[in-house]
Every structure is written in structure tokens, then in C-alpha cells.
Amino acid sequence: AFPTKAEIAMTQDPANPRVLLLNWKIAYGSSWAKVAKGEQDARIDAFAKRIKAYDKQVFLVLNHEPENDVKPKRGSGWEAKDFAAMYRHTIQRLEAQGVDNVVNVMAYMGNEKWMAQSWWKDLYPGDDVVDWIGLDSYVSVEKGYYHYGTFADLLDRKPKNGGPGFYQWATTKHKNKPLMIAEWGGYHRIGKKTDKSAVYNSVLPELKKRPAIKAIVHFDTKADDQGNRDISINSTPASLASFRKLAANPIFNVKLA
């Protein structure tokens, strides 16, 4: 059950104010289509009671990076349209039970491979149930390695068959929605330590040019789920110093509601 006691305790530390960003894959043991038809309503209702009792604002992502889970076969239960239906059903059921402290985030992987798929547009559940649009995206700091670049590159990747990059798509198609970079970071292969300062130093100039971005959430790990990428902020002393400089900027001194 979440939020867990440990997660709640982190948001009650006055010296280090935090807001939870929760990812919920409600279709575990089920499917998007079955959730949309009400199969997991008991699970939704149980969460509604817990989150109302918590009584603080949280960001809630339903099945982040859904592109990787799509099975575009008719009747699979995991089509893009099934995701949109699952999302709508879950949020509308929460709202019907008076849940008003949840900020709904639609978090995409935003990889150019997925953005080029004909079904990608069908994932979006609708402006009425989405509060923020999220992007999970990374760059390599090893020159010549996959997705080498700076902060701008993770925002602007374009579909392989042509079309706008993610930031342009979000701010054009959904211009009134705030944008969260819900996962980001610079990586090098484990054992190939490379300075990440260029990535961290590139963030502030881009934020000044991109007013739709209202939050950035760094994913900090020494080893990702692929087992070969170090995305930590302190993999080198210079990287840590650059990140500390970035984090100390007054732009991030936001009073939490």
C-alpha cells in the first residue's frame, strides 16, 4: 500500500520539504482494458481512502512510460486506446470519491521510436483528466554513445518519420498544460566515468527559454535497470559540483503548497 510510512515521513521533514511523485501500475495482474471496465475498482477505491487520509498534495502518474507496454494487437487489452481508457476510468473514479489532493501526470517515455508509431497519439487520455504532462528522458555524456547530448536534446527528440520534438508537441497540442521532466539525467556506462558538467550546465539556459517546464526530477542511480548505465549525480567530483551549483539556483526556491 502506498504512500508508505517511510514516504509519508519524508514529506513531514520541515528541514527538507518534499512532494511525493508516485507511479501506480494499477493493471498489474490485469490489463488496461480490464481496469477500464471496472475489474480493479476495489483497488482504486482503497487508494482513494488512503490518499484522502494523507491530505497532502501528491503527483500521481498512472503506468509511467506506457509506450513500452503497448501491444498493438486488437483485443490484447494493452492497446494505446486501452491505456487512455484505463487512465480516464481511474482518475474519474478517484474524483467521484472526492479525491482532490492528487495532481494527475501523464508521463511519456518520449523516445523517437515510440513517437513514430501510428498508435502513439492514442495514448493521451484527454485534457480533462490530465493536469501535467511528463517526460522521462536521458542523455549520454560519452561522446558518440547512444543519445549523446545536453538538456536540450532530451527535450527535442523527434519521431523517426518526422514531426515535432516532444517539447514542441506538448506545448502546441496541449498548450495550457504544465510540463514536468519527470525523469532525467546524464549517464555514462558503468566503469566509463565521464564528467556530466556539460549536461548540468545546460539546464538553466533551456529552462529560461521553455516556460512550460515547471518541474524537473533527476533520477539518481549508480546502475539503471539495464545494468550498464550510471546516472548518479556524483559519479565524478566535477559532476557533483556542477549539480550542486544547479540545485542552488534561486529558480528552484519554490514554496510548497
N, C-alpha and C positions, 0 to 999 in steps of 0.2 A: 504493500500500500504506500502511496506517495501523496503529498510530500512526506518524507520520512522524518523522524525526530531529529536526526542529525542535520537534515536540510533546513528544517524549521529553525533550529538553534542558530544556524549560520545567518539567518535573516533577523535575528534578535540581538546581534552584536552591535552596540551603538558605535563602537570604535571603527568598525569595518562594515558600513551599510551595504547590504546586498539585496538584490531581487532575484527570485528563482526563475530560471528558464527550464521548463520541464518538457521532455519529449515523451509522448504517450503513443505506443503502438497498440491501440485497442483491439486490433484484429488478430493478435496472437491467438493461435488455436482456432481461428475462424477465417474470415475473408472480408475484404472491404464490402463486397456485395451483401454478405450476411449481416454485417454491422448495420448497413443502411436499411435493412429490412427489420431490424429490431432485435437480432439474436443476442447482442451484448448489452441490452438496455439495463440489465441489473448491474453490470459493471459500471456503466455510465452513471447510474443513479447513486451508487456507492461513492464514486468520486465526487459527485455533486455535493453530497453531505460533508465529505472531508474538506473540500476546498472552501465551502461556505463557512465551516467552523474555523478554518485557518484565518480567514478575514483579512488577508493582505493581498495586494495585487501580485499576480504572477503572469509571466508569459507562458502560454501553453502552445506547444507545437504538436500537431497530430501527425504521426508517422513521417518524421523528417526525411528528406531526400526520397520521395516516393518513386522517382523515376527508376531507381534501381530495382524496385519490386514489381513494376508493371509487367503483366503477362497479357500481351495484346491479342489473345485468342478469345473469340466470342464465347461467353459463358464461363470463362475461367474464374470469375469473381474478383479478378485482380486487374481489370482493365482500367484505363485512366478515368473513364466516366464513373467507375465504381468507387475510385478514390474520392472523387468530388462528392458523390452521393454519401459516402461514409462520413466525410468531413461535415457536410451540411447537417446530416442527421444528428451527429454527436453534439455539435455546437447548439443547434436548435433545441435539443433535449435539455442540455445544461441551462440554457437561457430560460426555458419554460419552467425550470425548477428554481428560478431566482438567483442563479449564479451570475454575479455582476462584478467579481473581482478577477476575472480571467481575461487576459489580453490575447486574442487568437492570432497565432502566427502561422502562415503558410510558408514552410521552409523548403526551398528547392536545392537540388544538387547543382543545377546550373551548368553542367558540363555541356560542351558544344555537341557532343554525340547525342545527348538526350534532347537538347533543344531543337535538333534537326528532325526528330521523329514526328510523324503526322499526328500522333496522339498527344503530344506534349501540351498543346493548348487546352485539351480536355481535362487536364488535371485541376485547373483553377476552380474552386468551389463557388465563387461569387463574392462580390464586394460586400454583400450584406452579412456574410459570416466570417470574413477575413478582416482583421484590424491592421495587422502589419504583414508585409511581405519580407521573407527571409531568404538569404543566400548563403550556402555553405561552399566556400571556395578557397583554394590554396595556390601558392606559387612556390616553385623551386628556387633555391638560391645558388644551385650548381649550374653554371652556365652550360647550355647545351642539353640539360636534362629536361624531362617532361614538365611542361608548364613553367619554364623558367620565366621570371619577370618580377614586377613590383606590384604594389597595391592596385594600381590602375588595371593591370592585366587580369586580375581575378574578378574585376567588376565588368569587364568589357568583352569577355569571350563571346564569340558569335557562332551561331549554328553553322555546321559544315556546309549546308546547302544555301547559305546566305541568309541575311536578315539582321536585325539589330542585336547588339550585345545585351546582356542581362540588365544592366542599369538603365539603358535606353528603353528596353522593353517595359520594365516595371514602371518607369516614370512617364511613359507615353500611354500605355494601356490602362494603368491604374494610378493616375497622376496624384490622387489625393491620399494615397496610402504611404505611411512612413516605411522606410526600408531599413531592415536590420541585417547586418552581415553577421549571421547567426553562428557561423564558424569561419575562422580564417586563420592564416598563419603562413610563415615561410618554413620550408623544410629542406633538409639535406638528407642523404642516405646515412644510415647509422654507420659510424666509423669514418665518415667523409666530412668531418667538421668544416663548416663554411660560415663565414660571417653573415649574419642576417640584417645588418645595419641598413643596407640599401632598401630593404623592404619596409622596415620600421620608419626610416626617414622619409619615405614616400607617402606616408599615410595622411599627415596633416594637409599638405597641398591639395590632395584629392578630396578630402572632406570639405574644404573651403569651396571647391568647385561643384560639389554634389550635395546640395542642401537636403535632398530627400533622405539621406542616410542619417538616422537618429540614434543608432546604437551599433557598436562593433564588439563582438565576443570572440576573444582569442582562444583557440583550442590548444592547450598546453600539455604536451605529452612527449616523453622520450622515445616512444615507439608506438606508431599508429596500428590500426587493425590489419594493415598489410604486412606488418612486421619488419619493415625496412626503412621507415621514414621517421626522422627526429624532428618534431615540430615544437620543441621546447624553446622558451624564450632565453634560456641561459645555457644553450649548448656551447657558446663561446663567451668569454668575458665582454667582448665588444658588442655582441648581440644583446646581452643583458643591459649594458649601459645605454644602448640606443632605445631599448624598450622602456627602461625607467624614465628616460627623457621624454618619450612619447606620452607615457601614462601620467606624467606630472603636468602636462599641459592643462591650462585652465578650462579648455573646451570640455574636459571630462568632469568638471566640478558641478555636477547636476544634483540638485536636491531631490531626494526620493520622496514620492508621494506617500 
